[in-house]
Amino acid sequence: MIALQGSEEEGPPAALYAHFGTQDYAGAGHWHLPSGKVERYRKLVAGDKSGRELQKRIGALKKKGFKIESFEALKRVPPDTRPIIRAPICSSSRGSESSFPAIPASVRFSPRLAPWLQARSAEAARW
């Protein structure tokens, strides 16, 4: 894992997280946001302008094979939060990360793996 600066109790956001084995995985994001950042995240997702822009960027990533996932989605939206439906994220999420597209076999066991991971990490950082 290549972590960004931060030492919150839930851990800093990851610029790149990858593991290899029987199932390869690569992604980036902040899987479990600390409480103070959850409210800021929800406001950005729910905001008219920021929410639309975020949805546009996520749509572009999904077209490239990325998946947006959440550590935890609450069963009900907190009363002080405007409920929204902006798949695949919502105002009841506690954090999110982007799973990169499947690592191509032609890249997996070659020197091109590092540049491929770096490029996907840069794409994910734009959302």
Steps between C-alpha positions, in 0.01 A plus 500: 500500500617849420323722752454873484592712799273456797477306819132487586397204709332341200812540288606746234363495146683272259650634179545137400405173664577171325529134583584210274431131533212277401294819466675819399366834620604860452321815611525837673293714735406544863326182604386618843478873554540644850182657641602860428558424133179300454284814530716686246484204260120481530461873434713475185304199373165665576591843364331595175814618322759276668269195490440536125871547432586199714240289320645606163853403606386169644311425179820553300690264731229234477521509120868409537420202725546655844258417782412735785449318826424597857625359829161544656162635397268589785155341507337841526612847408580718804222756568728799436595369155295556188435153353617463143527229246822534310609147421748361583559737793256652741483733794488205739847370405785507752770518236576370156772368278544424137586147393714504190405299191631144487875491452564381142690171476744662257595750772473284813839329473694771321690822571191684368307419822636798698418759229156342454426527875634856507274603210190347663585670830528836321162445332336410831648810668304724261164412655 
